[in-house]
């Protein structure tokens, strides 16, 4: 990657994600849920999982 920010989305995945590389060559990524309900359910599952450990 050469500093371009690319946004990806696939029908079977409930998020959009973007990736880019900084000047040092580190590859970074961000994502955003498309559905607020899906996001909330995932957060609840993760919170419950972390409390069980």
ModelCIF file with pLDDT and N, C-alpha, C, O atoms, coordinates in Angstrom:
data_MODEL
#
_entry.id   MODEL 
#
_entity.id                         1 
_entity.type                       polymer 
_entity.pdbx_number_of_molecules   1 
#
_entity_poly.entity_id                      1 
_entity_poly.type                           'polypeptide(L)' 
_entity_poly.nstd_linkage                   no 
_entity_poly.nstd_monomer                   no 
_entity_poly.pdbx_seq_one_letter_code       
;(UNK)(UNK)(UNK)(UNK)(UNK)(UNK)(UNK)(UNK)(UNK)(UNK)(UNK)(UNK)(UNK)(UNK)(UNK)(UNK)
(UNK)(UNK)(UNK)(UNK)(UNK)(UNK)(UNK)(UNK)(UNK)(UNK)(UNK)(UNK)(UNK)(UNK)(UNK)(UNK)
(UNK)(UNK)(UNK)(UNK)(UNK)(UNK)(UNK)(UNK)(UNK)(UNK)(UNK)(UNK)(UNK)(UNK)(UNK)(UNK)
(UNK)(UNK)(UNK)(UNK)(UNK)
;
_entity_poly.pdbx_seq_one_letter_code_can   XXXXXXXXXXXXXXXXXXXXXXXXXXXXXXXXXXXXXXXXXXXXXXXXXXXXX 
_entity_poly.pdbx_strand_id                 A 
#
loop_
_entity_poly_seq.entity_id 
_entity_poly_seq.num 
_entity_poly_seq.mon_id 
_entity_poly_seq.hetero 
1 1  UNK n 
1 2  UNK n 
1 3  UNK n 
1 4  UNK n 
1 5  UNK n 
1 6  UNK n 
1 7  UNK n 
1 8  UNK n 
1 9  UNK n 
1 10 UNK n 
1 11 UNK n 
1 12 UNK n 
1 13 UNK n 
1 14 UNK n 
1 15 UNK n 
1 16 UNK n 
1 17 UNK n 
1 18 UNK n 
1 19 UNK n 
1 20 UNK n 
1 21 UNK n 
1 22 UNK n 
1 23 UNK n 
1 24 UNK n 
1 25 UNK n 
1 26 UNK n 
1 27 UNK n 
1 28 UNK n 
1 29 UNK n 
1 30 UNK n 
1 31 UNK n 
1 32 UNK n 
1 33 UNK n 
1 34 UNK n 
1 35 UNK n 
1 36 UNK n 
1 37 UNK n 
1 38 UNK n 
1 39 UNK n 
1 40 UNK n 
1 41 UNK n 
1 42 UNK n 
1 43 UNK n 
1 44 UNK n 
1 45 UNK n 
1 46 UNK n 
1 47 UNK n 
1 48 UNK n 
1 49 UNK n 
1 50 UNK n 
1 51 UNK n 
1 52 UNK n 
1 53 UNK n 
#
_struct_asym.id          A 
_struct_asym.entity_id   1 
#
loop_
_ma_qa_metric.id 
_ma_qa_metric.mode 
_ma_qa_metric.name 
_ma_qa_metric.software_group_id 
_ma_qa_metric.type 
1 global pLDDT . pLDDT 
2 local  pLDDT . pLDDT 
#
_ma_qa_metric_global.metric_id      1 
_ma_qa_metric_global.metric_value   84.92 
_ma_qa_metric_global.model_id       1 
_ma_qa_metric_global.ordinal_id     1 
#
loop_
_ma_qa_metric_local.label_asym_id 
_ma_qa_metric_local.label_comp_id 
_ma_qa_metric_local.label_seq_id 
_ma_qa_metric_local.metric_id 
_ma_qa_metric_local.metric_value 
_ma_qa_metric_local.model_id 
_ma_qa_metric_local.ordinal_id 
A UNK 1  2 46.00 1 1  
A UNK 2  2 54.00 1 2  
A UNK 3  2 60.00 1 3  
A UNK 4  2 74.00 1 4  
A UNK 5  2 77.00 1 5  
A UNK 6  2 81.00 1 6  
A UNK 7  2 88.00 1 7  
A UNK 8  2 90.00 1 8  
A UNK 9  2 92.00 1 9  
A UNK 10 2 90.00 1 10 
A UNK 11 2 88.00 1 11 
A UNK 12 2 88.00 1 12 
A UNK 13 2 86.00 1 13 
A UNK 14 2 87.00 1 14 
A UNK 15 2 90.00 1 15 
A UNK 16 2 93.00 1 16 
A UNK 17 2 92.00 1 17 
A UNK 18 2 91.00 1 18 
A UNK 19 2 88.00 1 19 
A UNK 20 2 87.00 1 20 
A UNK 21 2 85.00 1 21 
A UNK 22 2 82.00 1 22 
A UNK 23 2 84.00 1 23 
A UNK 24 2 88.00 1 24 
A UNK 25 2 84.00 1 25 
A UNK 26 2 88.00 1 26 
A UNK 27 2 86.00 1 27 
A UNK 28 2 88.00 1 28 
A UNK 29 2 89.00 1 29 
A UNK 30 2 90.00 1 30 
A UNK 31 2 88.00 1 31 
A UNK 32 2 91.00 1 32 
A UNK 33 2 90.00 1 33 
A UNK 34 2 89.00 1 34 
A UNK 35 2 90.00 1 35 
A UNK 36 2 90.00 1 36 
A UNK 37 2 91.00 1 37 
A UNK 38 2 89.00 1 38 
A UNK 39 2 90.00 1 39 
A UNK 40 2 92.00 1 40 
A UNK 41 2 91.00 1 41 
A UNK 42 2 88.00 1 42 
A UNK 43 2 89.00 1 43 
A UNK 44 2 91.00 1 44 
A UNK 45 2 90.00 1 45 
A UNK 46 2 89.00 1 46 
A UNK 47 2 90.00 1 47 
A UNK 48 2 87.00 1 48 
A UNK 49 2 82.00 1 49 
A UNK 50 2 78.00 1 50 
A UNK 51 2 78.00 1 51 
A UNK 52 2 77.00 1 52 
A UNK 53 2 65.00 1 53 
#
loop_
_atom_site.group_PDB 
_atom_site.id 
_atom_site.type_symbol 
_atom_site.label_atom_id 
_atom_site.label_alt_id 
_atom_site.label_comp_id 
_atom_site.label_asym_id 
_atom_site.label_entity_id 
_atom_site.label_seq_id 
_atom_site.pdbx_PDB_ins_code 
_atom_site.Cartn_x 
_atom_site.Cartn_y 
_atom_site.Cartn_z 
_atom_site.occupancy 
_atom_site.B_iso_or_equiv 
_atom_site.pdbx_formal_charge 
_atom_site.auth_seq_id 
_atom_site.auth_comp_id 
_atom_site.auth_asym_id 
_atom_site.auth_atom_id 
_atom_site.pdbx_PDB_model_num 
ATOM 1   N N  . UNK A 1 1  ? 0.847   -1.177  0.000  1.00 46.00 ? 1  UNK A N  1 
ATOM 2   C CA . UNK A 1 1  ? 0.000   0.000   0.000  1.00 46.00 ? 1  UNK A CA 1 
ATOM 3   C C  . UNK A 1 1  ? 0.889   1.236   0.000  1.00 46.00 ? 1  UNK A C  1 
ATOM 4   O O  . UNK A 1 1  ? 1.945   1.245   0.633  1.00 46.00 ? 1  UNK A O  1 
ATOM 5   N N  . UNK A 1 2  ? 0.478   2.243   -0.685 1.00 54.00 ? 2  UNK A N  1 
ATOM 6   C CA . UNK A 1 2  ? 1.328   3.418   -0.828 1.00 54.00 ? 2  UNK A CA 1 
ATOM 7   C C  . UNK A 1 2  ? 0.680   4.684   -0.274 1.00 54.00 ? 2  UNK A C  1 
ATOM 8   O O  . UNK A 1 2  ? 0.724   5.732   -0.919 1.00 54.00 ? 2  UNK A O  1 
ATOM 9   N N  . UNK A 1 3  ? 0.077   4.599   0.918  1.00 60.00 ? 3  UNK A N  1 
ATOM 10  C CA . UNK A 1 3  ? -0.521  5.767   1.528  1.00 60.00 ? 3  UNK A CA 1 
ATOM 11  C C  . UNK A 1 3  ? -1.957  6.027   1.113  1.00 60.00 ? 3  UNK A C  1 
ATOM 12  O O  . UNK A 1 3  ? -2.588  6.955   1.619  1.00 60.00 ? 3  UNK A O  1 
ATOM 13  N N  . UNK A 1 4  ? -2.484  5.220   0.196  1.00 74.00 ? 4  UNK A N  1 
ATOM 14  C CA . UNK A 1 4  ? -3.880  5.383   -0.194 1.00 74.00 ? 4  UNK A CA 1 
ATOM 15  C C  . UNK A 1 4  ? -4.773  4.773   0.876  1.00 74.00 ? 4  UNK A C  1 
ATOM 16  O O  . UNK A 1 4  ? -4.420  3.771   1.498  1.00 74.00 ? 4  UNK A O  1 
ATOM 17  N N  . UNK A 1 5  ? -5.913  5.377   1.078  1.00 77.00 ? 5  UNK A N  1 
ATOM 18  C CA . UNK A 1 5  ? -6.902  4.824   1.990  1.00 77.00 ? 5  UNK A CA 1 
ATOM 19  C C  . UNK A 1 5  ? -7.913  4.085   1.141  1.00 77.00 ? 5  UNK A C  1 
ATOM 20  O O  . UNK A 1 5  ? -8.536  4.675   0.259  1.00 77.00 ? 5  UNK A O  1 
ATOM 21  N N  . UNK A 1 6  ? -8.082  2.790   1.400  1.00 81.00 ? 6  UNK A N  1 
ATOM 22  C CA . UNK A 1 6  ? -9.014  1.981   0.634  1.00 81.00 ? 6  UNK A CA 1 
ATOM 23  C C  . UNK A 1 6  ? -10.139 1.512   1.540  1.00 81.00 ? 6  UNK A C  1 
ATOM 24  O O  . UNK A 1 6  ? -9.896  1.074   2.664  1.00 81.00 ? 6  UNK A O  1 
ATOM 25  N N  . UNK A 1 7  ? -11.371 1.603   1.052  1.00 88.00 ? 7  UNK A N  1 
ATOM 26  C CA . UNK A 1 7  ? -12.539 1.159   1.817  1.00 88.00 ? 7  UNK A CA 1 
ATOM 27  C C  . UNK A 1 7  ? -13.105 -0.083  1.141  1.00 88.00 ? 7  UNK A C  1 
ATOM 28  O O  . UNK A 1 7  ? -13.295 -0.121  -0.075 1.00 88.00 ? 7  UNK A O  1 
ATOM 29  N N  . UNK A 1 8  ? -13.370 -1.100  1.963  1.00 90.00 ? 8  UNK A N  1 
ATOM 30  C CA . UNK A 1 8  ? -13.883 -2.364  1.468  1.00 90.00 ? 8  UNK A CA 1 
ATOM 31  C C  . UNK A 1 8  ? -15.224 -2.677  2.097  1.00 90.00 ? 8  UNK A C  1 
ATOM 32  O O  . UNK A 1 8  ? -15.526 -2.241  3.208  1.00 90.00 ? 8  UNK A O  1 
ATOM 33  N N  . UNK A 1 9  ? -16.023 -3.438  1.370  1.00 92.00 ? 9  UNK A N  1 
ATOM 34  C CA . UNK A 1 9  ? -17.299 -3.901  1.890  1.00 92.00 ? 9  UNK A CA 1 
ATOM 35  C C  . UNK A 1 9  ? -17.689 -5.149  1.108  1.00 92.00 ? 9  UNK A C  1 
ATOM 36  O O  . UNK A 1 9  ? -17.574 -5.197  -0.116 1.00 92.00 ? 9  UNK A O  1 
ATOM 37  N N  . UNK A 1 10 ? -18.153 -6.158  1.843  1.00 90.00 ? 10 UNK A N  1 
ATOM 38  C CA . UNK A 1 10 ? -18.666 -7.364  1.204  1.00 90.00 ? 10 UNK A CA 1 
ATOM 39  C C  . UNK A 1 10 ? -20.030 -7.651  1.783  1.00 90.00 ? 10 UNK A C  1 
ATOM 40  O O  . UNK A 1 10 ? -20.268 -7.415  2.967  1.00 90.00 ? 10 UNK A O  1 
ATOM 41  N N  . UNK A 1 11 ? -20.922 -8.155  0.968  1.00 88.00 ? 11 UNK A N  1 
ATOM 42  C CA . UNK A 1 11 ? -22.303 -8.377  1.373  1.00 88.00 ? 11 UNK A CA 1 
ATOM 43  C C  . UNK A 1 11 ? -22.427 -9.268  2.608  1.00 88.00 ? 11 UNK A C  1 
ATOM 44  O O  . UNK A 1 11 ? -23.270 -9.015  3.468  1.00 88.00 ? 11 UNK A O  1 
ATOM 45  N N  . UNK A 1 12 ? -21.597 -10.305 2.705  1.00 88.00 ? 12 UNK A N  1 
ATOM 46  C CA . UNK A 1 12 ? -21.716 -11.260 3.813  1.00 88.00 ? 12 UNK A CA 1 
ATOM 47  C C  . UNK A 1 12 ? -21.054 -10.797 5.105  1.00 88.00 ? 12 UNK A C  1 
ATOM 48  O O  . UNK A 1 12 ? -21.127 -11.502 6.111  1.00 88.00 ? 12 UNK A O  1 
ATOM 49  N N  . UNK A 1 13 ? -20.416 -9.640  5.107  1.00 86.00 ? 13 UNK A N  1 
ATOM 50  C CA . UNK A 1 13 ? -19.746 -9.116  6.298  1.00 86.00 ? 13 UNK A CA 1 
ATOM 51  C C  . UNK A 1 13 ? -20.459 -7.836  6.724  1.00 86.00 ? 13 UNK A C  1 
ATOM 52  O O  . UNK A 1 13 ? -20.639 -6.930  5.911  1.00 86.00 ? 13 UNK A O  1 
ATOM 53  N N  . UNK A 1 14 ? -20.877 -7.750  8.020  1.00 87.00 ? 14 UNK A N  1 
ATOM 54  C CA . UNK A 1 14 ? -21.715 -6.620  8.462  1.00 87.00 ? 14 UNK A CA 1 
ATOM 55  C C  . UNK A 1 14 ? -20.939 -5.331  8.759  1.00 87.00 ? 14 UNK A C  1 
ATOM 56  O O  . UNK A 1 14 ? -21.437 -4.476  9.492  1.00 87.00 ? 14 UNK A O  1 
ATOM 57  N N  . UNK A 1 15 ? -19.741 -5.175  8.210  1.00 90.00 ? 15 UNK A N  1 
ATOM 58  C CA . UNK A 1 15 ? -18.963 -3.956  8.442  1.00 90.00 ? 15 UNK A CA 1 
ATOM 59  C C  . UNK A 1 15 ? -18.350 -3.469  7.136  1.00 90.00 ? 15 UNK A C  1 
ATOM 60  O O  . UNK A 1 15 ? -18.219 -4.216  6.166  1.00 90.00 ? 15 UNK A O  1 
ATOM 61  N N  . UNK A 1 16 ? -17.978 -2.188  7.142  1.00 93.00 ? 16 UNK A N  1 
ATOM 62  C CA . UNK A 1 16 ? -17.095 -1.627  6.115  1.00 93.00 ? 16 UNK A CA 1 
ATOM 63  C C  . UNK A 1 16 ? -15.753 -1.500  6.807  1.00 93.00 ? 16 UNK A C  1 
ATOM 64  O O  . UNK A 1 16 ? -15.701 -1.235  8.008  1.00 93.00 ? 16 UNK A O  1 
ATOM 65  N N  . UNK A 1 17 ? -14.677 -1.682  6.078  1.00 92.00 ? 17 UNK A N  1 
ATOM 66  C CA . UNK A 1 17 ? -13.367 -1.505  6.683  1.00 92.00 ? 17 UNK A CA 1 
ATOM 67  C C  . UNK A 1 17 ? -12.437 -0.795  5.729  1.00 92.00 ? 17 UNK A C  1 
ATOM 68  O O  . UNK A 1 17 ? -12.559 -0.895  4.508  1.00 92.00 ? 17 UNK A O  1 
ATOM 69  N N  . UNK A 1 18 ? -11.524 -0.090  6.308  1.00 91.00 ? 18 UNK A N  1 
ATOM 70  C CA . UNK A 1 18 ? -10.554 0.654   5.512  1.00 91.00 ? 18 UNK A CA 1 
ATOM 71  C C  . UNK A 1 18 ? -9.149  0.331   5.980  1.00 91.00 ? 18 UNK A C  1 
ATOM 72  O O  . UNK A 1 18 ? -8.915  0.091   7.164  1.00 91.00 ? 18 UNK A O  1 
ATOM 73  N N  . UNK A 1 19 ? -8.223  0.328   5.047  1.00 88.00 ? 19 UNK A N  1 
ATOM 74  C CA . UNK A 1 19 ? -6.834  0.068   5.386  1.00 88.00 ? 19 UNK A CA 1 
ATOM 75  C C  . UNK A 1 19 ? -5.935  1.096   4.707  1.00 88.00 ? 19 UNK A C  1 
ATOM 76  O O  . UNK A 1 19 ? -6.258  1.620   3.640  1.00 88.00 ? 19 UNK A O  1 
ATOM 77  N N  . UNK A 1 20 ? -4.824  1.368   5.334  1.00 87.00 ? 20 UNK A N  1 
ATOM 78  C CA . UNK A 1 20 ? -3.830  2.258   4.737  1.00 87.00 ? 20 UNK A CA 1 
ATOM 79  C C  . UNK A 1 20 ? -2.488  1.992   5.393  1.00 87.00 ? 20 UNK A C  1 
ATOM 80  O O  . UNK A 1 20 ? -2.414  1.331   6.430  1.00 87.00 ? 20 UNK A O  1 
ATOM 81  N N  . UNK A 1 21 ? -1.451  2.497   4.799  1.00 85.00 ? 21 UNK A N  1 
ATOM 82  C CA . UNK A 1 21 ? -0.108  2.373   5.364  1.00 85.00 ? 21 UNK A CA 1 
ATOM 83  C C  . UNK A 1 21 ? 0.412   3.772   5.665  1.00 85.00 ? 21 UNK A C  1 
ATOM 84  O O  . UNK A 1 21 ? 0.247   4.695   4.867  1.00 85.00 ? 21 UNK A O  1 
ATOM 85  N N  . UNK A 1 22 ? 1.036   3.913   6.819  1.00 82.00 ? 22 UNK A N  1 
ATOM 86  C CA . UNK A 1 22 ? 1.625   5.207   7.172  1.00 82.00 ? 22 UNK A CA 1 
ATOM 87  C C  . UNK A 1 22 ? 2.979   5.347   6.475  1.00 82.00 ? 22 UNK A C  1 
ATOM 88  O O  . UNK A 1 22 ? 3.437   4.423   5.804  1.00 82.00 ? 22 UNK A O  1 
ATOM 89  N N  . UNK A 1 23 ? 3.601   6.482   6.637  1.00 84.00 ? 23 UNK A N  1 
ATOM 90  C CA . UNK A 1 23 ? 4.888   6.753   5.987  1.00 84.00 ? 23 UNK A CA 1 
ATOM 91  C C  . UNK A 1 23 ? 5.980   5.779   6.435  1.00 84.00 ? 23 UNK A C  1 
ATOM 92  O O  . UNK A 1 23 ? 6.941   5.540   5.704  1.00 84.00 ? 23 UNK A O  1 
ATOM 93  N N  . UNK A 1 24 ? 5.831   5.225   7.628  1.00 88.00 ? 24 UNK A N  1 
ATOM 94  C CA . UNK A 1 24 ? 6.817   4.270   8.148  1.00 88.00 ? 24 UNK A CA 1 
ATOM 95  C C  . UNK A 1 24 ? 6.583   2.852   7.637  1.00 88.00 ? 24 UNK A C  1 
ATOM 96  O O  . UNK A 1 24 ? 7.379   1.951   7.901  1.00 88.00 ? 24 UNK A O  1 
ATOM 97  N N  . UNK A 1 25 ? 5.484   2.659   6.902  1.00 84.00 ? 25 UNK A N  1 
ATOM 98  C CA . UNK A 1 25 ? 5.181   1.337   6.364  1.00 84.00 ? 25 UNK A CA 1 
ATOM 99  C C  . UNK A 1 25 ? 4.267   0.489   7.229  1.00 84.00 ? 25 UNK A C  1 
ATOM 100 O O  . UNK A 1 25 ? 3.985   -0.660  6.890  1.00 84.00 ? 25 UNK A O  1 
ATOM 101 N N  . UNK A 1 26 ? 3.800   1.041   8.345  1.00 88.00 ? 26 UNK A N  1 
ATOM 102 C CA . UNK A 1 26 ? 2.867   0.303   9.198  1.00 88.00 ? 26 UNK A CA 1 
ATOM 103 C C  . UNK A 1 26 ? 1.507   0.238   8.524  1.00 88.00 ? 26 UNK A C  1 
ATOM 104 O O  . UNK A 1 26 ? 0.989   1.255   8.063  1.00 88.00 ? 26 UNK A O  1 
ATOM 105 N N  . UNK A 1 27 ? 0.931   -0.945  8.467  1.00 86.00 ? 27 UNK A N  1 
ATOM 106 C CA . UNK A 1 27 ? -0.402  -1.098  7.888  1.00 86.00 ? 27 UNK A CA 1 
ATOM 107 C C  . UNK A 1 27 ? -1.427  -0.950  8.997  1.00 86.00 ? 27 UNK A C  1 
ATOM 108 O O  . UNK A 1 27 ? -1.349  -1.642  10.012 1.00 86.00 ? 27 UNK A O  1 
ATOM 109 N N  . UNK A 1 28 ? -2.371  -0.067  8.816  1.00 88.00 ? 28 UNK A N  1 
ATOM 110 C CA . UNK A 1 28 ? -3.392  0.244   9.807  1.00 88.00 ? 28 UNK A CA 1 
ATOM 111 C C  . UNK A 1 28 ? -4.765  -0.015  9.223  1.00 88.00 ? 28 UNK A C  1 
ATOM 112 O O  . UNK A 1 28 ? -4.949  0.034   8.007  1.00 88.00 ? 28 UNK A O  1 
ATOM 113 N N  . UNK A 1 29 ? -5.734  -0.293  10.088 1.00 89.00 ? 29 UNK A N  1 
ATOM 114 C CA . UNK A 1 29 ? -7.075  -0.534  9.608  1.00 89.00 ? 29 UNK A CA 1 
ATOM 115 C C  . UNK A 1 29 ? -8.121  -0.028  10.586 1.00 89.00 ? 29 UNK A C  1 
ATOM 116 O O  . UNK A 1 29 ? -7.887  0.032   11.793 1.00 89.00 ? 29 UNK A O  1 
ATOM 117 N N  . UNK A 1 30 ? -9.256  0.330   10.056 1.00 90.00 ? 30 UNK A N  1 
ATOM 118 C CA . UNK A 1 30 ? -10.405 0.803   10.825 1.00 90.00 ? 30 UNK A CA 1 
ATOM 119 C C  . UNK A 1 30 ? -11.635 0.084   10.296 1.00 90.00 ? 30 UNK A C  1 
ATOM 120 O O  . UNK A 1 30 ? -11.663 -0.325  9.136  1.00 90.00 ? 30 UNK A O  1 
ATOM 121 N N  . UNK A 1 31 ? -12.657 -0.075  11.139 1.00 88.00 ? 31 UNK A N  1 
ATOM 122 C CA . UNK A 1 31 ? -13.890 -0.653  10.638 1.00 88.00 ? 31 UNK A CA 1 
ATOM 123 C C  . UNK A 1 31 ? -15.089 0.040   11.256 1.00 88.00 ? 31 UNK A C  1 
ATOM 124 O O  . UNK A 1 31 ? -14.984 0.682   12.302 1.00 88.00 ? 31 UNK A O  1 
ATOM 125 N N  . UNK A 1 32 ? -16.235 -0.097  10.594 1.00 91.00 ? 32 UNK A N  1 
ATOM 126 C CA . UNK A 1 32 ? -17.479 0.510   11.053 1.00 91.00 ? 32 UNK A CA 1 
ATOM 127 C C  . UNK A 1 32 ? -18.622 -0.453  10.775 1.00 91.00 ? 32 UNK A C  1 
ATOM 128 O O  . UNK A 1 32 ? -18.764 -0.949  9.657  1.00 91.00 ? 32 UNK A O  1 
ATOM 129 N N  . UNK A 1 33 ? -19.436 -0.718  11.791 1.00 90.00 ? 33 UNK A N  1 
ATOM 130 C CA . UNK A 1 33 ? -20.611 -1.565  11.589 1.00 90.00 ? 33 UNK A CA 1 
ATOM 131 C C  . UNK A 1 33 ? -21.635 -0.842  10.735 1.00 90.00 ? 33 UNK A C  1 
ATOM 132 O O  . UNK A 1 33 ? -21.815 0.369   10.862 1.00 90.00 ? 33 UNK A O  1 
ATOM 133 N N  . UNK A 1 34 ? -22.303 -1.582  9.865  1.00 89.00 ? 34 UNK A N  1 
ATOM 134 C CA . UNK A 1 34 ? -23.341 -1.016  9.005  1.00 89.00 ? 34 UNK A CA 1 
ATOM 135 C C  . UNK A 1 34 ? -24.683 -0.979  9.709  1.00 89.00 ? 34 UNK A C  1 
ATOM 136 O O  . UNK A 1 34 ? -25.535 -0.152  9.385  1.00 89.00 ? 34 UNK A O  1 
ATOM 137 N N  . UNK A 1 35 ? -24.876 -1.867  10.669 1.00 90.00 ? 35 UNK A N  1 
ATOM 138 C CA . UNK A 1 35 ? -26.157 -2.013  11.360 1.00 90.00 ? 35 UNK A CA 1 
ATOM 139 C C  . UNK A 1 35 ? -25.941 -1.770  12.856 1.00 90.00 ? 35 UNK A C  1 
ATOM 140 O O  . UNK A 1 35 ? -25.156 -2.476  13.489 1.00 90.00 ? 35 UNK A O  1 
ATOM 141 N N  . UNK A 1 36 ? -26.624 -0.785  13.417 1.00 90.00 ? 36 UNK A N  1 
ATOM 142 C CA . UNK A 1 36 ? -26.450 -0.433  14.824 1.00 90.00 ? 36 UNK A CA 1 
ATOM 143 C C  . UNK A 1 36 ? -26.847 -1.584  15.744 1.00 90.00 ? 36 UNK A C  1 
ATOM 144 O O  . UNK A 1 36 ? -26.228 -1.769  16.792 1.00 90.00 ? 36 UNK A O  1 
ATOM 145 N N  . UNK A 1 37 ? -27.861 -2.356  15.380 1.00 91.00 ? 37 UNK A N  1 
ATOM 146 C CA . UNK A 1 37 ? -28.296 -3.486  16.200 1.00 91.00 ? 37 UNK A CA 1 
ATOM 147 C C  . UNK A 1 37 ? -27.210 -4.558  16.226 1.00 91.00 ? 37 UNK A C  1 
ATOM 148 O O  . UNK A 1 37 ? -26.904 -5.103  17.287 1.00 91.00 ? 37 UNK A O  1 
ATOM 149 N N  . UNK A 1 38 ? -26.634 -4.861  15.085 1.00 89.00 ? 38 UNK A N  1 
ATOM 150 C CA . UNK A 1 38 ? -25.542 -5.838  15.001 1.00 89.00 ? 38 UNK A CA 1 
ATOM 151 C C  . UNK A 1 38 ? -24.366 -5.387  15.861 1.00 89.00 ? 38 UNK A C  1 
ATOM 152 O O  . UNK A 1 38 ? -23.760 -6.194  16.566 1.00 89.00 ? 38 UNK A O  1 
ATOM 153 N N  . UNK A 1 39 ? -24.052 -4.116  15.801 1.00 90.00 ? 39 UNK A N  1 
ATOM 154 C CA . UNK A 1 39 ? -22.944 -3.568  16.596 1.00 90.00 ? 39 UNK A CA 1 
ATOM 155 C C  . UNK A 1 39 ? -23.215 -3.747  18.088 1.00 90.00 ? 39 UNK A C  1 
ATOM 156 O O  . UNK A 1 39 ? -22.333 -4.176  18.833 1.00 90.00 ? 39 UNK A O  1 
ATOM 157 N N  . UNK A 1 40 ? -24.417 -3.424  18.519 1.00 92.00 ? 40 UNK A N  1 
ATOM 158 C CA . UNK A 1 40 ? -24.774 -3.536  19.931 1.00 92.00 ? 40 UNK A CA 1 
ATOM 159 C C  . UNK A 1 40 ? -24.731 -4.989  20.401 1.00 92.00 ? 40 UNK A C  1 
ATOM 160 O O  . UNK A 1 40 ? -24.253 -5.270  21.500 1.00 92.00 ? 40 UNK A O  1 
ATOM 161 N N  . UNK A 1 41 ? -25.225 -5.907  19.581 1.00 91.00 ? 41 UNK A N  1 
ATOM 162 C CA . UNK A 1 41 ? -25.204 -7.326  19.939 1.00 91.00 ? 41 UNK A CA 1 
ATOM 163 C C  . UNK A 1 41 ? -23.770 -7.842  20.070 1.00 91.00 ? 41 UNK A C  1 
ATOM 164 O O  . UNK A 1 41 ? -23.462 -8.596  20.993 1.00 91.00 ? 41 UNK A O  1 
ATOM 165 N N  . UNK A 1 42 ? -22.908 -7.441  19.160 1.00 88.00 ? 42 UNK A N  1 
ATOM 166 C CA . UNK A 1 42 ? -21.505 -7.859  19.205 1.00 88.00 ? 42 UNK A CA 1 
ATOM 167 C C  . UNK A 1 42 ? -20.828 -7.314  20.458 1.00 88.00 ? 42 UNK A C  1 
ATOM 168 O O  . UNK A 1 42 ? -20.072 -8.031  21.114 1.00 88.00 ? 42 UNK A O  1 
ATOM 169 N N  . UNK A 1 43 ? -21.090 -6.060  20.795 1.00 89.00 ? 43 UNK A N  1 
ATOM 170 C CA . UNK A 1 43 ? -20.496 -5.464  21.988 1.00 89.00 ? 43 UNK A CA 1 
ATOM 171 C C  . UNK A 1 43 ? -20.952 -6.203  23.245 1.00 89.00 ? 43 UNK A C  1 
ATOM 172 O O  . UNK A 1 43 ? -20.157 -6.428  24.157 1.00 89.00 ? 43 UNK A O  1 
ATOM 173 N N  . UNK A 1 44 ? -22.225 -6.578  23.295 1.00 91.00 ? 44 UNK A N  1 
ATOM 174 C CA . UNK A 1 44 ? -22.745 -7.319  24.449 1.00 91.00 ? 44 UNK A CA 1 
ATOM 175 C C  . UNK A 1 44 ? -22.077 -8.687  24.560 1.00 91.00 ? 44 UNK A C  1 
ATOM 176 O O  . UNK A 1 44 ? -21.702 -9.110  25.654 1.00 91.00 ? 44 UNK A O  1 
ATOM 177 N N  . UNK A 1 45 ? -21.928 -9.383  23.423 1.00 90.00 ? 45 UNK A N  1 
ATOM 178 C CA . UNK A 1 45 ? -21.277 -10.700 23.444 1.00 90.00 ? 45 UNK A CA 1 
ATOM 179 C C  . UNK A 1 45 ? -19.833 -10.582 23.924 1.00 90.00 ? 45 UNK A C  1 
ATOM 180 O O  . UNK A 1 45 ? -19.373 -11.398 24.723 1.00 90.00 ? 45 UNK A O  1 
ATOM 181 N N  . UNK A 1 46 ? -19.120 -9.567  23.437 1.00 89.00 ? 46 UNK A N  1 
ATOM 182 C CA . UNK A 1 46 ? -17.729 -9.388  23.843 1.00 89.00 ? 46 UNK A CA 1 
ATOM 183 C C  . UNK A 1 46 ? -17.610 -9.016  25.325 1.00 89.00 ? 46 UNK A C  1 
ATOM 184 O O  . UNK A 1 46 ? -16.717 -9.497  26.022 1.00 89.00 ? 46 UNK A O  1 
ATOM 185 N N  . UNK A 1 47 ? -18.514 -8.158  25.797 1.00 90.00 ? 47 UNK A N  1 
ATOM 186 C CA . UNK A 1 47 ? -18.493 -7.760  27.204 1.00 90.00 ? 47 UNK A CA 1 
ATOM 187 C C  . UNK A 1 47 ? -18.775 -8.966  28.098 1.00 90.00 ? 47 UNK A C  1 
ATOM 188 O O  . UNK A 1 47 ? -18.115 -9.154  29.120 1.00 90.00 ? 47 UNK A O  1 
ATOM 189 N N  . UNK A 1 48 ? -19.750 -9.778  27.712 1.00 87.00 ? 48 UNK A N  1 
ATOM 190 C CA . UNK A 1 48 ? -20.097 -10.968 28.492 1.00 87.00 ? 48 UNK A CA 1 
ATOM 191 C C  . UNK A 1 48 ? -18.918 -11.947 28.505 1.00 87.00 ? 48 UNK A C  1 
ATOM 192 O O  . UNK A 1 48 ? -18.605 -12.536 29.539 1.00 87.00 ? 48 UNK A O  1 
ATOM 193 N N  . UNK A 1 49 ? -18.276 -12.113 27.362 1.00 82.00 ? 49 UNK A N  1 
ATOM 194 C CA . UNK A 1 49 ? -17.136 -13.020 27.262 1.00 82.00 ? 49 UNK A CA 1 
ATOM 195 C C  . UNK A 1 49 ? -15.987 -12.550 28.157 1.00 82.00 ? 49 UNK A C  1 
ATOM 196 O O  . UNK A 1 49 ? -15.356 -13.363 28.833 1.00 82.00 ? 49 UNK A O  1 
ATOM 197 N N  . UNK A 1 50 ? -15.716 -11.243 28.164 1.00 78.00 ? 50 UNK A N  1 
ATOM 198 C CA . UNK A 1 50 ? -14.597 -10.733 28.967 1.00 78.00 ? 50 UNK A CA 1 
ATOM 199 C C  . UNK A 1 50 ? -14.901 -10.848 30.463 1.00 78.00 ? 50 UNK A C  1 
ATOM 200 O O  . UNK A 1 50 ? -13.976 -11.010 31.259 1.00 78.00 ? 50 UNK A O  1 
ATOM 201 N N  . UNK A 1 51 ? -16.168 -10.769 30.864 1.00 78.00 ? 51 UNK A N  1 
ATOM 202 C CA . UNK A 1 51 ? -16.523 -10.922 32.268 1.00 78.00 ? 51 UNK A CA 1 
ATOM 203 C C  . UNK A 1 51 ? -16.395 -12.359 32.735 1.00 78.00 ? 51 UNK A C  1 
ATOM 204 O O  . UNK A 1 51 ? -16.156 -12.613 33.915 1.00 78.00 ? 51 UNK A O  1 
ATOM 205 N N  . UNK A 1 52 ? -16.554 -13.302 31.815 1.00 77.00 ? 52 UNK A N  1 
ATOM 206 C CA . UNK A 1 52 ? -16.479 -14.732 32.152 1.00 77.00 ? 52 UNK A CA 1 
ATOM 207 C C  . UNK A 1 52 ? -15.046 -15.216 32.306 1.00 77.00 ? 52 UNK A C  1 
ATOM 208 O O  . UNK A 1 52 ? -14.828 -16.310 32.826 1.00 77.00 ? 52 UNK A O  1 
ATOM 209 N N  . UNK A 1 53 ? -14.082 -14.450 31.880 1.00 65.00 ? 53 UNK A N  1 
ATOM 210 C CA . UNK A 1 53 ? -12.688 -14.901 31.934 1.00 65.00 ? 53 UNK A CA 1 
ATOM 211 C C  . UNK A 1 53 ? -12.034 -14.536 33.233 1.00 65.00 ? 53 UNK A C  1 
ATOM 212 O O  . UNK A 1 53 ? -10.860 -14.842 33.440 1.00 65.00 ? 53 UNK A O  1 
#
